[in-house]
Amino acid sequence: MIFNWTILHKLNNIIIFVEMKERVLITGGSGLIGSKLTKKLLNSDFEVVHLTRAKNSKHDIKTYEWDWGKNYLDERCLENTKHIIHLAGAGIAEKPWTTRRKEIIVKSRVLTTRLLHKAIEENNHDITSFVTASGIGFYGAITNEIVHTENYPPYKDFIGNCCEQWERSADLFEKNAKVLKLRLGIVLDENEGALPKISSMIKKGLGSPIGRGNQYMPWVHVDDVVSVFFNAINQKIPAGTYNVVSSQHVNNKELTHAIAKALNKKIRLPNVPSFVLKFIYGELADILLEGVKVSNEKIMSAGFQFKYDNLEEALNEIYN
Ligand SMILES: NC(=O)c1ccc[n+]([C@@H]2O[C@H](COP(=O)([O-])OP(=O)(O)OC[C@H]3O[C@@H](n4cnc5c(N)ncnc54)[C@H](OP(=O)(O)O)[C@@H]3O)[C@@H](O)[C@H]2O)c1
């Protein structure tokens, strides 16, 4: 349990203390990771508030609004906040990467971070930790056999550049708080994210690997992602940048077949040719058709243990 003991009242030399739960502010708390993390934190006696673009949250918790396009943030969200978890960002694989969409993808991550930092500085808010999501896209949309550690430089393509800017904006918090930057792999969840998109095709008998099928797809079970964020603010992981992926390197062909097996389905169709995806998605197809191996050694050395480190077990937990 996380409590701050705060003096409420001093009356006739009798001091009354009240229990104050530690407050965590989550941006993008309505999304896949944010929803599950919110539940975990509430169950562990933290207070959680969300910073959102929508007035009415689907969660039964306090929400505050912001709008990075208007440089607006409701600063009341920072009152008594001890930890900030930054998950907000326009969906990377949601829409084709037009010039405007690319701008939204980057600004919804970078300008939001700066907006938060400005509010913290201007109001002299005292926070303990700032934890931001980033992605393994940092290493670029390429395919090779190199196992990428956190020491690799960002790849010079749109997605690598986006992650680099996202992480640099988080560095602004280094003089205010403990900063963690978590480069997430593909988060596996039954109902949201990439997995239901792949599995719905397989369930209809239309699933198949894409492109050459040899692109690596670093993956992580959603429960492990939630645990990493939880441990990050619970002081169990030191400040720094961490890859958050399971140990098992699987490529697109292996992942597609593993999902089919977990669903008791067969893959009968040939691979979807790369040119079809490029025709449909344009540049966005790059992150579907390419992918590298990513190391999780650093976070494991920091003491984190993945509950799901084996793909078959992770998928069985999700589907059974
Ligand atoms: N899921 C994955 O496989 C994965 C992998 C690598 C990295 N990540 C990163 O981790 C973070 C959280 O992932 P997630 O899967 O939970 O994401 P998600 O389900 O897409 O949720 C992200 C949240 O960001 C907010 N948002 C969406 N568009 C926005 C915009 N244009 N401007 C500002 N805020 C916007 C939304 O919250 P409101 O509607 O409440 O504002 C949304 O619920 C994201 O930044 C994502 O890129 C995810």
The ligand as an ORCA input file, in Angstrom:
! r2SCAN-3c Opt
* xyz 0 1
  N       0.031     -1.128    -28.023
  C       1.204     -1.368    -28.600
  O       1.414     -2.435    -29.230
  C       2.312     -0.361    -28.469
  C       3.596     -0.700    -28.932
  C       4.622      0.235    -28.849
  C       4.356      1.502    -28.319
  N       3.101      1.794    -27.883
  C       2.841      3.161    -27.383
  O       2.380      3.130    -26.043
  C       1.404      4.162    -25.850
  C       0.154      3.529    -25.274
  O      -0.241      2.469    -26.125
  P      -1.761      1.974    -26.199
  O      -1.755      0.754    -27.025
  O      -2.386      1.980    -24.861
  O      -2.377      3.159    -27.088
  P      -3.904      3.457    -27.428
  O      -4.797      2.354    -26.997
  O      -3.946      3.883    -28.864
  O      -4.205      4.717    -26.500
  C      -3.488      5.899    -26.649
  C      -4.287      7.042    -26.047
  O      -3.713      8.260    -26.533
  C      -4.711      9.258    -26.654
  N      -4.662      9.810    -28.009
  C      -5.052      9.222    -29.169
  N      -4.885     10.053    -30.193
  C      -4.380     11.204    -29.668
  C      -4.031     12.458    -30.216
  N      -4.157     12.719    -31.530
  N      -3.554     13.408    -29.364
  C      -3.419     13.176    -28.034
  N      -3.776     12.011    -27.453
  C      -4.236     11.039    -28.273
  C      -6.066      8.595    -26.405
  O      -6.504      8.962    -25.096
  P      -7.702     10.047    -24.906
  O      -8.753      9.708    -25.921
  O      -8.153      9.785    -23.508
  O      -7.116     11.395    -25.098
  C      -5.741      7.098    -26.453
  O      -6.565      6.358    -25.583
  C       1.168      4.827    -27.205
  O       1.845      6.037    -27.276
  C       1.733      3.827    -28.195
  O       2.271      4.414    -29.370
  C       2.079      0.910    -27.946
*
